[in-house]
């Protein structure tokens, strides 16, 4: 199926990957991001406790599963409103 959208992918993935691995700025950005994420996680665990966070995540997941038909309907409405096509199987 053709979507009518084309992307200029540039060089092959292996070449892009090799270049990214040697990119010092990208490495520094990833290191800073990882450190920031870890610090944020530590702060949340210290503030709320790991077990409480896990239980809250479970509650959110259960609620989303219960509401899945409604959530999918909302997603379809938004995608369609923006010109997309949604196929359900």
Sine and cosine of phi, psi and omega as CSV:
sin_phi,cos_phi,sin_psi,cos_psi,sin_omega,cos_omega
0.00,0.00,0.74,-0.68,0.02,-1.00
-0.99,-0.15,0.72,-0.69,-0.04,-1.00
-1.00,-0.06,-0.23,0.97,-0.05,-1.00
1.00,0.08,0.00,1.00,0.01,-1.00
-0.94,-0.35,0.74,-0.67,0.06,-1.00
-0.86,-0.51,0.54,-0.84,-0.01,-1.00
-0.84,-0.54,0.71,-0.70,0.11,-0.99
-1.00,0.05,0.98,-0.19,-0.07,-1.00
-0.98,0.22,-0.24,0.97,-0.01,-1.00
0.95,0.30,-0.56,-0.83,-0.04,-1.00
-0.90,0.44,0.32,-0.95,0.04,-1.00
-0.86,0.51,0.38,-0.92,-0.05,-1.00
-0.82,0.57,-0.69,0.73,-0.02,-1.00
-0.86,0.51,-0.65,0.76,0.01,-1.00
-0.93,0.37,-0.68,0.73,0.01,-1.00
-0.90,0.43,-0.62,0.78,0.01,-1.00
-0.91,0.41,-0.72,0.70,0.01,-1.00
-0.87,0.50,-0.65,0.76,0.02,-1.00
-0.93,0.37,-0.64,0.77,-0.02,-1.00
-0.91,0.42,-0.62,0.79,-0.03,-1.00
-0.90,0.44,-0.50,0.86,-0.01,-1.00
-0.99,-0.10,0.02,1.00,-0.02,-1.00
-0.98,0.18,0.95,-0.30,-0.07,-1.00
-0.90,0.44,-0.61,0.79,0.01,-1.00
-0.91,0.42,-0.68,0.73,0.03,-1.00
-0.89,0.45,-0.68,0.73,0.01,-1.00
-0.87,0.49,-0.69,0.73,0.01,-1.00
-0.90,0.43,-0.66,0.75,0.02,-1.00
-0.90,0.44,-0.68,0.73,0.01,-1.00
-0.91,0.41,-0.64,0.77,0.03,-1.00
-0.89,0.45,-0.70,0.72,0.02,-1.00
-0.91,0.43,-0.66,0.75,0.01,-1.00
-0.90,0.44,-0.70,0.71,0.01,-1.00
-0.88,0.47,-0.66,0.75,0.01,-1.00
-0.91,0.41,-0.66,0.76,0.01,-1.00
-0.90,0.43,-0.68,0.73,0.01,-1.00
-0.89,0.46,-0.71,0.71,-0.02,-1.00
-0.90,0.44,-0.67,0.75,0.02,-1.00
-0.90,0.43,-0.67,0.74,0.04,-1.00
-0.89,0.45,-0.64,0.77,0.02,-1.00
-0.91,0.41,-0.70,0.71,0.03,-1.00
-0.86,0.51,-0.67,0.75,0.01,-1.00
-0.89,0.46,-0.70,0.71,-0.01,-1.00
-0.91,0.41,-0.66,0.75,0.02,-1.00
-0.90,0.44,-0.67,0.74,0.00,-1.00
-0.91,0.42,-0.61,0.79,-0.06,-1.00
-0.98,0.20,-0.66,0.75,-0.13,-0.99
-0.92,-0.39,-0.27,0.96,-0.03,-1.00
1.00,0.09,0.67,-0.74,-0.07,-1.00
-0.88,0.48,-0.71,0.70,-0.03,-1.00
-0.90,0.45,-0.62,0.78,0.03,-1.00
-0.91,0.40,-0.63,0.77,0.02,-1.00
-0.90,0.43,-0.68,0.73,0.02,-1.00
-0.89,0.45,-0.67,0.74,0.00,-1.00
-0.91,0.41,-0.65,0.76,0.04,-1.00
-0.89,0.45,-0.66,0.75,0.04,-1.00
-0.88,0.48,-0.65,0.76,0.04,-1.00
-0.89,0.46,-0.69,0.73,0.02,-1.00
-0.87,0.49,-0.69,0.72,0.01,-1.00
-0.88,0.47,-0.72,0.69,-0.01,-1.00
-0.88,0.48,-0.71,0.71,0.02,-1.00
-0.88,0.48,-0.68,0.73,0.02,-1.00
-0.89,0.46,-0.67,0.75,0.01,-1.00
-0.92,0.40,-0.60,0.80,0.04,-1.00
-0.91,0.41,-0.66,0.75,0.04,-1.00
-0.89,0.46,-0.58,0.81,-0.05,-1.00
-1.00,-0.08,0.16,0.99,-0.12,-0.99
-0.80,0.60,-0.71,0.70,0.02,-1.00
-0.85,0.52,-0.69,0.73,0.01,-1.00
-0.92,0.39,-0.66,0.76,0.02,-1.00
-0.89,0.45,-0.65,0.76,0.03,-1.00
-0.92,0.39,-0.62,0.79,0.06,-1.00
-0.88,0.47,-0.70,0.71,0.02,-1.00
-0.89,0.46,-0.67,0.74,0.03,-1.00
-0.88,0.48,-0.71,0.70,0.00,-1.00
-0.87,0.48,-0.67,0.74,0.03,-1.00
-0.86,0.51,-0.70,0.72,-0.04,-1.00
-0.94,0.34,-0.65,0.76,0.02,-1.00
-0.90,0.43,-0.72,0.70,0.00,-1.00
-0.89,0.45,-0.65,0.76,0.01,-1.00
-0.89,0.46,-0.43,0.90,0.00,-1.00
-0.99,-0.16,0.27,0.96,0.10,-1.00
1.00,-0.01,0.07,1.00,-0.01,-1.00
-1.00,0.07,0.20,-0.98,0.04,-1.00
-0.85,-0.53,0.74,-0.68,0.00,-1.00
-0.92,-0.39,0.77,-0.63,0.08,-1.00
-0.93,-0.38,0.76,-0.65,0.05,-1.00
-0.93,-0.37,0.69,-0.73,0.01,-1.00
-0.95,-0.32,0.00,0.00,0.00,0.00
